[in-house]
Each structure stands twice: as structure tokens, then as C-alpha cells.
């Protein structure tokens, strides 16, 4: 499997609010044998996840999802965590303990509930952790270009910025006023007509419960910028012309309207969502639950100007998407992934990486610094680049 298969999902006409366009996805029949529920996390939403390999993933985690592959049951709320993070800085204790933000401690990003046919996982964070873990171990060969910290600790710590949905202008209002279609099991979310995210669940009742969580999801920097600076987008319109033969009955009108819907769906699948559906991804299976498999995936990190997404996917035994959630990467994040891939392909040797990319040693060092990884370089490497820059 290298691509996302949305077989069984049909597109309905988009709804528009300002610069936000939501394209509903509906199923004729729900996916049998799988249901999703929301698990609320009390407190501020900040969480730390023990990944089990002496690393910790820390992020804004307002809720989790529970996948029940028996098709029954519901999740329950979780208790508050016992750890906290200081809110601000001050000296002395004369005014009592400082205000704190609770930090919820979790074990594993995806964990089966003991004694139950249920899997608790953290939506989007599976995908984000997969991106953050890209070549996380750092240089595999002890080249003298890299610092002792890089050789001993790899890329740790590594951080990426994202925006909560309620900070994206217009998104909360759009999600509040848009109507849900009968049988709706997902959506494609566009901001300034750029695909920002996709969300698919197995059952319409699951979608009705989980639709409000979209405003709490994380969105990339590019989406946030498009929402601020992009203008309103045109609404979906259909014009039915009275051609040869004419429209004489309600049945004729209904058939013409359905033909317009089909034409719009074909145009949408072929243009607006093309990059998402036609990209070849690298899938990593995280968990197998009966006939269903939970994956996370990464794009090829190609520098060809096309949009690229990371995400999570639950497939049935035929490889069709029962659950899908994606996160659009910014250009800077794509460049960073591309650079890390090329460094790893060349065993982290800067000279060979420069040769493979058709550029100079100094340019590779500059790209590493621009990607926020300059602290991993040895001091003599930076000095050499500055010297070459002065000579040129």
C-alpha cells in the first residue's frame, strides 16, 4: 500500500464561509465492525507521552480517540494527571505556590485497553511524532563535521510549531454553521482553496460526535497564514440549462441536478484533492486490530512545489480508509524532511550530500542551519562556511 484509498466515500457540494471551504464526504453504508469514540482529557490539554524508548513526546493533547473494533461500547472520561508545569516565572514563595498548568502523563501514543477490544490513540499526534522521529538518531557515522551532542543524542530535543484550530481565523465559525449531510462520515477542509486537512471516520454517528473536535486539532503554519491573508473563496454553484429536449418534469430536473453533482465531484477529485490522493506515501503499521490496521504515513518530501501531508489511517481488510486524519506540512517542514532524507542517504557525510544535491559544502551547512539544526554541527564546520563565504 502506497496511496490513500477513499473507495466508498462520495463527495457532496462544498459549503463556504469566507475563506474556509468544507467538502463533505458521505458513505452509502458505514464501515462494519469499527467505531470511534472521543476520550476527554481533563485539565489544560497539555500532555506528555512516554514512548518507551527513553524519549518523551510533549504537546497540546486535548483529547484522544478510542477505536472499538467490536462495533459497540463507549469511552469514558479520564482523570486528571498528577504533574504540572509552571505558568510563568517568579522568585520566592511569599505569595504561595505559583499557578500551574496540569500536564497529563500518558503511556504510548497508541495503547490497547487491557482486557478489552479497544485501542486508545492520540489523533494527529501519531503522525506528528512520526515526522519528529524522522532520522531522530542523527549521524550514523562518527564524522568530524558533527558535534558530540549530535553523535551522542541525535536530534533530541526536536520541536515543531502548529496552531490550534480555534486560532485559525474563520474556522470555528465555519464548523459551527455548516450543516451535516445524511450519511456524512468525513470532510476535506480547505483554507483559501488550499487543502488544509482531511478527516474520515467509519460511521455517521461517530462523525456527529467528533465533528466539534476539528476546532481543537492542530494545523500547520501555512494554513494559519492562508486564513489570515487569503480572501473569500467562491461558493459552489450549479447552472442547469434548458437545452435540446428541455426539462419537462421533476424527474428531468432531478437527473440534471445529479449530473451537476457528479461533474463537480469528478472535478474535485481530479484537481483540488489530487496531491493528497496521488502521492505515494511511506506507511508504518502501528497496530493491528482484527481486520483493521492502524498506520501513520510520511510523504516523499519531494521539492516539486506540490502540497505534502502527514497523517494517520485505519484501513479495512481491502485497504480502504475507515479512518483518516491528515496534517499539511509547511514548505519549511518539507525542506527539513528532504534534507534529513538526503543526509541519511549519504550516511550524514556533508561532502557526499552536497555532491548528490549538486551544490557546495558551504551551501549544505547553510541549509542545515536554516532548518534549525545548526547546533548539531561542530564549530569548525561553521567557521569553514563563514571563511568560504568571505572568500567568495
N, C-alpha and C positions, 0 to 999 in steps of 0.2 A: 504494500500500500504506500503510495507516494502522494496521492491527492485527496482532497476532501470531497466526499460523495454525498450530495444532498438529495439523492433519489427519495421520492416520497413526499417531498416538500414542494409546494406550489407558491408562486409569487402572487400577491394581491396588489392593487394600485396603491401607490405611496400616499402618505399623509405628510403635510408640510407645515412647519411652524417657524417662520423666519428663515434662518439658515440651516435648520435641522430637518432632515428628511428621514422618515422611518418607513421601511418597506416590510409589510407583514409577510410572514411565512406560515402557511397553513398545511395541515395534514388531513388527508381524507380519512385515515384511520390512525389512532395512536399507536405508538410502538408497544407491542405486548411484552409484559414481563419486567418492565422497568419504570420506576417512578422516582422523582426528585423532590426533596423537601428542603426547606431552609432551616438552619440551626443558628439561632440568635446568639451573639456573644455580648454579654453584659459589659458595661464599662465604656471606655473611650473608643474602643475599636483597635487599639494598638496591640499587636501580638508578636510574640517571639516563638519560633518553631524550632525544636531540636531535630536536626536532620539525621542524627545518628552516626555521623562521621566526624565528630568534633567540630562541626560547623553549625551555625545558627542563622536562620532566616528571620529578619525582623521587618515588619511592615504594618501598614494600616489594614487590619483584617476585621471588618465589621460583622461578618457572618461566615458560616460555612454551609456547604450543601451535603445532604445525606442521600446517597443513591441506594434505593431499596430494590433489589432485583427479584423480589418475590411479588412485587406489584401491590403490596399492602403496607400498612403501618405509617407512622408519622414520627418525625423527630421531636425531640424535647429540648427545651432551653438549657443552656449550660450555666453553671455557677461562675461567679466572678473569680478572677485569678488572685493570687496572693502577693504578687510582686508589683512594684510600681516604679515609675520614672519621675524624677524631679521635674517640676514645672517652673523653669527659671532658676536663677542662682542668687544666693544671698549668704552672708556670713553671720555667725552667731545663732543662738537658739532662744533669744529673749522673747520672741513672739510665737514660740511653739514650733512644731514641725512644719516644714514647707508644704504647700499644696502639691499634690501628686496626681499623675495620670496613671490609672491602673494598666498594667501590662499583663495580658493573658498569656500563660505558658501553654503551648501545645506540643504534642509529640507526633512528628511526621506530618507531612502535607496531605497524605492520603493514608488513612488507617481504618482497618476493618473493626467494626464494633464486636467485642468479644461475645461469642455465643449467638450472634445474630447474622442474618444475611443482609447486612447493611454496611456501606462504606462511607465514612466521613472524609470529605476532602475540601480543600480551600479553593474556591473558584478564582481563576486567573493566576493565583499565586503558584500553582504547579508550573504554569508556563513561564512566569517571571523568574522563578528560581532556576528553571532550565536554561534561560538566557543568561542569568547571572553566573551560572556554573560553567558556562562555555569556556573550556580550557582553563578552568579555575586553578589548576595546579601550577600554572605558569611554566617557565622554561623546563624542558625535559632533559636538557644537556647543560652542563656547567660551563657556559660560555662566559668569558670575562666581560661581556657587554652588560651583563645583568648584575644588579646589586645583591648583596647577601640576603636582604629581605625578600627579594623576588625568588631567589633559589630556595630559600627556607620555608616561605609561607605562600608562595604563588601570588594570586591576585587578591588575597584577603587583606583587608575587607574590600568588597566591591559594592557599589551602590548605584542605583538609577532613580531618576525622578519621574513621578507621574502625578496626575491630577485626579482628585475625587470628582465623580460625576456632577455633584451639586455645585462645583466651582466652574463648570463649563457653561458659558452663557447660553441661555435658552433651552438647555437640555431638560432641566427639571420641569419646566412649564410644558414642554412638548410631551414628555412622558405622562404628565398629569392629564392633558386634554385629549390625547389621541385615543380613538376608540379601538377596542379589540375586536377582531373578526371571529366569527364562528369557526372553531377548529384551529385557531391560531396557536402555533407551537414555537414561535420564534420571530426574529426580525433581523433586518440588516439596517444598521444605523449609519447615516451619512451626515457629515457636517460640511457645509459649503460644497456639497456634492462630491466629497471625498469620503470613501468608506472608512469609518472610524472603528466599527466593531460589528461583530455578528454574535447572535445568541440563539441557541436552539435547545429545546427540551423535548422529552418523549411524549408528553400528554398535555392537552389544552388546559386542564385544571392545574397542572404544575405551573404552566406559564402565567396563569392569572395570579397565582400566589407569588411567583418570582419576578414578575414584571417590575414591581417597585424597586427591586434590588439594583436595577440598572443605574439608578442615580447614585448608588453607593460604590459602584465599580470604579476601577482605575482606568484612566485614559491617558494616552501619550501626549507629549508636548506639542506635536504637530496638530493634533485635534483641538487642543486648547487654543492655539494660535488661530486656526481656521475659524473657530467660533467667535473669537474677538474681532478679527479683521475681515472675515468674509461677509458678503451681503446676503440678502434674502435670495432663496432659490425658487425657480418657477414650479408651480404646482402641476400635478398630473392632470392633463385634460384629454378628453376623447371627443372627436367630432365625427358624427355619423352622417354621411351624405346620402341623399336620396338619389342614387344612381339609376342605371338601367334596371328596369324591373320594379324599382321602388320598394318602399316599406309600407305594407298594407295592413299588417296585423301586429298584435303584441308579440307573437312568436317571432316575426321577422325582426322586430326591434330588439328582442332579447338575444337573438342569434347574432345581430350586428354588434351589440354591446359585448358579448362574449368574445367575438373576433377581435375587437379592440383590446380587450384584456389580454388575450393570447399574444397579440402583436407587441404589446408593452412588455409582457413577461419575457418574450424572446429578446427584445432589445435590451432589457435589463441584464439578463444572464450573459448576453454576448458583449456588453460594454461596461456597465457600472460595476459588476462583481467579477469581471473577467480575471483580474490579477489574483484575487483570493482563491478562485476555483481552479485556475490553470497552473498555479505554481506547484512545483514538486518539492515537497517538504521532507525533512528528516524526522520520522516518528520514533518515539521511545515509549514502549509499553510500560505503564506504571503499575497496573493491577488488572487481573482477570477475575471477573465476577460472573460465573455461569457462562451464558452465551455472549456476554458483553465484555469488551476490553476498554480500559481507560488509558488513553495516550496523552502525551504532550508532544508538541512539534515545534521545529525551528525552520525558518526559511533558508534558502541557499546563500543569502547575503550577497547577492549579485549587485554590482554597481551599474545597473542599466536604467535607473530612473523609475522603475515600477514600484508600486506600494508593496510592502512586505509585512507579514503578520506573524506573531507567535500565538500559541493557543493550546487549548485542551479539547479532547474529543473522546466521546464514548461511542463505539461502533457496535452494531449487532453482528451476527454470525456471517452476514453477507458484506460487511464492511461499510454499511450505510450509517450515516450520522444519526445517533439518537440524542446526543448532547454535544453542543459546540459552544465555545466561548473564545473570542479572539481579542488580541491587543495589537494595535497598529504601532509599529516602530517608527521613530523619527529618523531623519537622514543621518544624524549623528550616531544613533544606535546601530543603524545598518553599517555605517563605515567602521564602527568599532568591531562589530561581528566579523566583517570582511577582513579587517586587519588581523584579528586574532586567528582566524582560519588560515590565512596565508603565513603567519608566523609559525603556527603549529605544523603546517605542511613542510616548512623549511627547517624543522627542528629548532626553531627560535634563533636561527643564525641570521643576524641582521644583513650581512652581505649577500647571502643567498636569497633572502626575502626581497631585497632591493633589486637584484638581478631578475627574479621571477616577475616582479611588477614593472620592470623596465624603467627604474628610477635610480636615484643615488642613495648612498648610505645616509647622508645628511637629511634627505627628504623622508626616509623611513623613520629616523629618530624624531623628526618634526611631527610626523603623523602619530607616533606613539605618544608624544607629549600632548598633541591636540586631542587625543582620545581620552585624556585624563590618566594615562598610565606612565607618565614621565617619572614618577617616584620609583618605579621598578628598575630604571636604568642606572648603571654605575656612573659616578661623577665624571670619569674620564671620557665617557661617550658624549655627554652633554658638552663638555669642553671641546671635544673634537668637532662637533657640529658647529659650534659658535666660531671656531677657528676657520673652518671651511667656508662658513657664511661670510666672514670678513674678507677672506682671500678672493671670493667670487665677486 
